[in-house]
Amino acid sequence: MKVFFSKKPVKVIFSILVVLAVTVSICNAVFASVALKEQKGVAVCDEWSAEDTYTPEYAQNLEIGNEEFKILCLTDVHIRNHGTFAAFLGINFILDGMSEIQLKQLINEVNPDLIIVGGDTVLTAWNDICTQQFCDFMEKFEIPWAPVFGNHDYEGRADKAKLAEIYEASAHCLFKSGPAGMNGMGNYIVNLNRNSVPVYSLFLLDDGQFRVVDGQITDGGVNTNQIAWYKWAVSGIRETSGKSVPNMAFMHVSVPEYTQLESGFEMGDRREGTYTAKVNDGFFNIFKENSGTHMFAGHDHNNNFITEYAGVKLGYMTKSSYNCYFDFDCLGGTVLTLDRNNNVHIEIAEF
């Protein structure tokens, strides 16, 4: 008895695969075309000199009342990460969708009063489109949020000035382009005030701007002009408030002192090397001498430890997405709670 197999199902499956392949190819071609359209922004930076007089209006000011104040730190979301495995098949879109679900749940569970985003929010040729997408997502929560640039955010068709325009146009985003002529863009201050008096200052710094060291391109770190600006601002806050105000620093790339941290962490883990700036311009020492209490970085996805070094809490913000490399049990956010006595309590909130 002869058994005949129909070739029709095989032809149908083959046809479907061909259609899918053609569709994906067309989409990739369209995206590539879009990515070639360079987007230039107009930076609205403030002229600054160390001779200027600091006024309280120079900073972004948040009145936090007399209750505890909760900050959720996110970092390295890497929307549309172009290096993701099989990104040409749209895997990065799927990972973005999964990450958005987890981020929404995390934000709703923590219910923060402020969200800080530690850089590398996007990594794609169409970085302006994806930055706008992230802004639209964040605005749904109606919570103040403060981003810094990482070393990858501006590796696309849009320059930093264009990305700064997008941030500054978002209603709840506290981002400011910052002083003109400064390293990077987006060096700004958020003061947390009780009864109009600062109790903590948050310094948001762009240290992801590349620089050339010994002929090699490397992560920039906090430069001397940023350090001078930081000292000026701390002094101005002290003079205008009539007291020394403690402060924290948030940047993408850790300072070189992080390489000295090996064990004895209060929480979190070190699961990879620390990739710091190759040049140490002395920010840590200046920070320590000027009422700096806590310093946080991103960049190293599998590090999320918190520890104390020379009297300062050094730590990593926790990676907050499934795009780009990660460990499943090292994802989520870092939560900082300022209690009624202005003491800072830290915990890691996992996905």
VOKOL-567398 format. One record per residue (C-alpha): x, y, z. Coordinates in Angstrom, 2 decimals, padded with zeros to 5 digits. Layout:
<node <X Y Z>>
...
***
This chain:
<node <000.00 000.00 000.00>>
<node <001.45 003.33 -001.04>>
<node <001.20 006.35 001.27>>
<node <001.29 009.74 -000.37>>
<node <002.36 012.84 001.55>>
<node <000.94 016.16 000.42>>
<node <003.53 018.82 -000.30>>
<node <000.96 021.56 000.31>>
<node <001.63 022.05 004.09>>
<node <005.35 022.28 003.38>>
<node <004.76 024.93 000.74>>
<node <002.49 026.89 003.10>>
<node <005.06 026.84 005.91>>
<node <007.83 027.83 003.50>>
<node <005.72 030.68 002.15>>
<node <005.02 031.95 005.68>>
<node <008.73 031.89 006.53>>
<node <009.56 033.77 003.34>>
<node <006.93 036.41 004.12>>
<node <008.27 036.80 007.67>>
<node <011.86 037.09 006.42>>
<node <010.87 039.71 003.84>>
<node <008.85 041.65 006.45>>
<node <011.73 041.68 008.91>>
<node <014.15 042.73 006.16>>
<node <011.89 045.60 005.11>>
<node <011.52 046.74 008.74>>
<node <015.28 046.63 009.25>>
<node <015.80 048.61 006.05>>
<node <013.29 051.23 007.18>>
<node <014.90 051.49 010.62>>
<node <018.35 051.79 009.02>>
<node <017.05 054.58 006.78>>
<node <015.54 056.40 009.75>>
<node <018.78 056.06 011.67>>
<node <020.68 057.90 008.95>>
<node <018.66 061.09 009.48>>
<node <020.91 063.02 011.85>>
<node <019.14 064.92 014.63>>
<node <020.83 068.00 016.09>>
<node <019.48 069.82 019.12>>
<node <020.03 073.32 020.42>>
<node <021.58 073.15 023.87>>
<node <020.15 075.62 026.37>>
<node <023.05 075.78 028.80>>
<node <023.65 078.41 031.46>>
<node <026.80 080.50 031.35>>
<node <028.69 079.79 034.53>>
<node <031.73 081.14 036.33>>
<node <033.16 080.36 039.75>>
<node <032.75 084.09 040.39>>
<node <028.97 083.86 040.02>>
<node <026.74 084.14 043.07>>
<node <024.77 081.00 043.89>>
<node <021.06 081.50 044.57>>
<node <018.56 078.85 045.75>>
<node <016.73 079.11 042.41>>
<node <019.82 077.75 040.64>>
<node <018.90 074.22 041.74>>
<node <015.79 072.19 041.11>>
<node <013.95 072.34 044.44>>
<node <011.61 069.67 045.79>>
<node <009.61 070.41 048.94>>
<node <009.40 067.09 050.80>>
<node <007.48 068.12 053.91>>
<node <008.16 066.45 057.25>>
<node <007.59 062.83 056.23>>
<node <010.07 060.26 054.91>>
<node <011.12 060.66 051.29>>
<node <011.76 057.71 049.01>>
<node <014.06 057.68 045.96>>
<node <014.09 054.81 043.47>>
<node <017.31 054.51 041.44>>
<node <017.14 052.77 038.05>>
<node <019.97 052.34 035.55>>
<node <021.13 050.77 032.28>>
<node <017.70 050.13 030.78>>
<node <019.33 049.87 027.31>>
<node <016.17 050.30 025.23>>
<node <016.52 048.68 021.76>>
<node <020.00 047.47 022.65>>
<node <021.49 046.91 019.18>>
<node <023.97 044.34 020.45>>
<node <021.28 041.99 021.76>>
<node <021.42 038.43 020.40>>
<node <019.31 038.16 017.23>>
<node <018.36 041.84 017.44>>
<node <017.76 041.74 013.68>>
<node <014.81 039.44 014.41>>
<node <013.35 041.89 016.93>>
<node <014.42 040.09 020.10>>
<node <015.37 043.43 021.62>>
<node <011.76 044.63 021.19>>
<node <010.52 041.61 023.12>>
<node <013.04 042.21 025.91>>
<node <011.99 045.87 026.05>>
<node <008.39 044.80 026.48>>
<node <009.27 042.41 029.28>>
<node <011.36 045.11 030.97>>
<node <008.55 047.65 030.76>>
<node <006.18 045.26 032.54>>
<node <008.71 044.70 035.34>>
<node <009.59 048.39 035.65>>
<node <005.94 049.35 035.93>>
<node <005.42 046.79 038.68>>
<node <008.59 047.89 040.50>>
<node <007.65 051.57 040.44>>
<node <004.12 050.87 041.61>>
<node <005.35 048.64 044.45>>
<node <008.05 051.03 045.69>>
<node <005.83 054.09 045.15>>
<node <008.78 056.50 045.22>>
<node <008.68 060.28 045.59>>
<node <011.56 060.68 043.13>>
<node <013.11 058.42 040.49>>
<node <016.74 058.75 039.42>>
<node <017.84 057.16 036.14>>
<node <021.56 056.43 036.03>>
<node <022.32 056.50 032.31>>
<node <022.52 054.17 029.31>>
<node <018.76 054.42 029.03>>
<node <019.00 053.66 025.32>>
<node <021.53 052.02 023.01>>
<node <020.32 052.34 019.45>>
<node <020.82 054.31 016.26>>
<node <017.42 055.99 016.70>>
<node <018.25 057.15 020.22>>
<node <015.98 060.18 020.10>>
<node <012.88 058.11 019.30>>
<node <013.62 055.63 022.08>>
<node <014.46 058.39 024.58>>
<node <011.05 059.93 023.83>>
<node <009.50 056.49 024.31>>
<node <011.12 056.21 027.74>>
<node <009.97 059.73 028.68>>
<node <006.40 058.85 027.69>>
<node <006.61 055.75 029.90>>
<node <007.97 057.68 032.90>>
<node <005.44 060.50 032.59>>
<node <002.55 058.08 033.14>>
<node <003.51 057.80 036.81>>
<node <003.42 061.59 037.41>>
<node <006.47 061.27 039.69>>
<node <009.44 063.68 039.50>>
<node <012.37 061.95 037.84>>
<node <015.97 062.91 037.20>>
<node <018.12 061.23 034.52>>
<node <021.83 061.44 033.77>>
<node <023.55 060.45 030.54>>
<node <025.58 057.27 030.25>>
<node <028.33 056.52 027.77>>
<node <025.91 054.95 025.26>>
<node <022.89 057.28 025.24>>
<node <024.30 059.57 022.58>>
<node <025.69 056.82 020.31>>
<node <022.99 057.28 017.71>>
<node <021.61 059.72 015.19>>
<node <020.76 062.33 017.87>>
<node <023.36 064.35 019.77>>
<node <023.15 065.10 023.49>>
<node <021.58 068.48 022.87>>
<node <018.66 066.82 021.09>>
<node <018.24 064.28 023.88>>
<node <018.40 067.13 026.43>>
<node <015.55 068.88 024.58>>
<node <013.45 065.73 024.88>>
<node <014.12 065.40 028.60>>
<node <013.46 069.06 029.33>>
<node <010.15 068.93 027.46>>
<node <008.85 066.19 029.78>>
<node <006.58 067.65 032.45>>
<node <007.88 065.71 035.46>>
<node <011.52 065.41 034.35>>
<node <013.93 067.55 036.41>>
<node <016.78 067.34 033.88>>
<node <018.67 070.56 033.14>>
<node <021.34 070.93 030.47>>
<node <023.52 072.63 033.08>>
<node <026.51 074.94 032.78>>
<node <027.94 075.77 029.37>>
<node <031.45 074.54 028.64>>
<node <031.18 071.80 031.22>>
<node <032.23 068.20 030.64>>
<node <029.23 066.38 029.20>>
<node <025.71 067.76 029.46>>
<node <023.16 067.44 032.23>>
<node <025.15 068.50 035.28>>
<node <022.49 069.78 037.67>>
<node <021.31 069.86 041.29>>
<node <018.12 068.72 043.01>>
<node <017.69 070.11 046.51>>
<node <015.38 068.27 048.90>>
<node <013.81 070.91 051.12>>
<node <011.87 070.80 054.36>>
<node <010.01 074.06 055.01>>
<node <011.96 075.65 052.14>>
<node <015.33 074.78 053.71>>
<node <017.62 072.22 052.01>>
<node <018.24 069.08 054.04>>
<node <019.97 067.12 051.25>>
<node <021.45 068.08 047.88>>
<node <021.54 065.61 045.00>>
<node <024.20 066.21 042.35>>
<node <023.45 064.67 038.95>>
<node <026.65 064.45 036.88>>
<node <027.43 063.49 033.29>>
<node <030.69 061.56 033.49>>
<node <030.05 059.26 030.51>>
<node <031.56 061.63 027.95>>
<node <034.47 059.87 026.25>>
<node <037.98 061.26 026.32>>
<node <041.26 060.09 024.82>>
<node <043.92 058.81 027.22>>
<node <047.26 057.62 025.81>>
<node <045.72 057.42 022.37>>
<node <042.82 055.27 023.59>>
<node <039.18 056.28 023.91>>
<node <038.00 055.74 027.50>>
<node <035.11 056.66 029.77>>
<node <035.62 060.24 030.86>>
<node <034.87 060.35 034.57>>
<node <034.18 063.52 036.57>>
<node <036.47 066.21 035.17>>
<node <038.16 069.19 036.81>>
<node <035.56 071.70 035.58>>
<node <032.76 069.62 037.08>>
<node <034.67 069.44 040.36>>
<node <035.09 073.23 040.43>>
<node <031.36 073.64 039.78>>
<node <030.50 071.12 042.51>>
<node <032.65 072.98 045.08>>
<node <031.05 076.28 044.07>>
<node <027.54 074.87 044.43>>
<node <028.19 073.21 047.81>>
<node <029.63 076.46 049.12>>
<node <026.67 078.42 047.76>>
<node <024.14 076.05 049.30>>
<node <025.91 076.33 052.65>>
<node <025.95 080.14 052.53>>
<node <022.33 080.54 051.44>>
<node <020.93 077.99 053.90>>
<node <023.15 079.00 056.81>>
<node <024.37 075.47 057.43>>
<node <026.40 072.63 055.92>>
<node <024.02 070.52 053.82>>
<node <024.89 066.84 053.16>>
<node <024.90 065.78 049.54>>
<node <024.86 062.73 047.29>>
<node <026.32 062.26 043.82>>
<node <024.81 060.21 040.99>>
<node <026.74 059.44 037.81>>
<node <027.05 056.64 035.30>>
<node <030.74 055.69 035.53>>
<node <032.19 054.99 038.96>>
<node <035.16 056.91 040.31>>
<node <038.51 055.03 040.41>>
<node <038.22 054.51 044.19>>
<node <035.63 051.81 043.46>>
<node <038.50 049.53 042.41>>
<node <039.60 049.44 046.06>>
<node <036.36 047.79 047.14>>
<node <036.78 044.03 047.31>>
<node <034.61 042.58 050.09>>
<node <032.63 043.32 053.23>>
<node <029.67 044.77 051.34>>
<node <026.65 045.83 053.36>>
<node <024.37 044.48 050.64>>
<node <024.46 043.47 046.99>>
<node <027.24 041.81 045.03>>
<node <030.32 042.39 042.91>>
<node <030.04 040.01 039.95>>
<node <032.30 041.72 037.45>>
<node <035.25 044.06 037.31>>
<node <034.87 047.76 038.00>>
<node <035.23 049.82 034.82>>
<node <036.13 053.30 035.97>>
<node <037.59 056.34 034.33>>
<node <041.31 055.89 033.63>>
<node <042.10 059.39 034.88>>
<node <041.41 060.29 038.49>>
<node <040.77 064.02 038.73>>
<node <040.20 063.80 042.49>>
<node <036.43 064.03 042.73>>
<node <036.11 061.49 045.55>>
<node <038.43 063.40 047.88>>
<node <036.72 066.71 047.12>>
<node <033.34 065.07 047.63>>
<node <034.37 063.66 051.01>>
<node <035.67 067.07 052.12>>
<node <032.46 068.87 051.15>>
<node <029.75 067.02 053.10>>
<node <029.41 064.26 050.51>>
<node <027.79 061.21 052.10>>
<node <026.67 058.83 049.30>>
<node <027.91 058.21 045.75>>
<node <026.14 055.98 043.22>>
<node <027.09 054.73 039.75>>
<node <025.75 052.41 037.05>>
<node <027.63 051.09 034.00>>
<node <028.69 047.72 035.48>>
<node <025.49 045.71 035.08>>
<node <026.31 042.86 037.44>>
<node <027.52 045.01 040.32>>
<node <024.94 046.35 042.76>>
<node <026.81 046.41 046.08>>
<node <026.70 049.08 048.76>>
<node <029.67 049.60 051.08>>
<node <031.54 052.24 053.03>>
<node <034.91 053.59 051.97>>
<node <036.81 056.33 053.82>>
<node <033.63 057.50 055.51>>
<node <031.52 057.65 052.33>>
<node <028.85 055.19 051.20>>
<node <029.80 053.99 047.73>>
<node <027.41 051.90 045.72>>
<node <025.89 050.88 042.46>>
<node <022.39 051.48 041.25>>
<node <020.82 048.16 040.25>>
<node <020.40 047.37 036.54>>
<node <016.77 047.70 035.55>>
<node <016.05 045.75 032.36>>
<node <016.50 042.50 030.44>>
<node <018.28 044.16 027.51>>
<node <022.08 043.89 027.27>>
<node <023.97 041.55 029.61>>
<node <022.67 040.81 033.12>>
<node <022.16 038.21 035.86>>
<node <018.50 037.46 036.59>>
<node <018.97 037.82 040.35>>
<node <020.77 041.15 039.97>>
<node <017.96 043.17 038.38>>
<node <015.59 045.76 039.81>>
<node <016.27 049.08 041.51>>
<node <018.06 050.62 044.47>>
<node <015.83 052.38 047.00>>
<node <017.04 055.27 049.18>>
<node <014.75 056.40 051.98>>
<node <015.36 059.69 053.75>>
<node <013.70 059.40 057.16>>
<node <012.22 062.26 059.18>>
<node <015.62 062.90 060.79>>
<node <017.28 063.00 057.33>>
<node <019.12 059.72 057.75>>
<node <019.47 057.66 054.58>>
<node <018.38 054.00 054.51>>
<node <019.23 051.79 051.51>>
<node <017.68 048.62 050.17>>
<node <017.71 046.70 046.89>>
<node <014.33 045.99 045.30>>
<node <014.56 043.05 042.90>>
<node <012.37 042.30 039.90>>
***
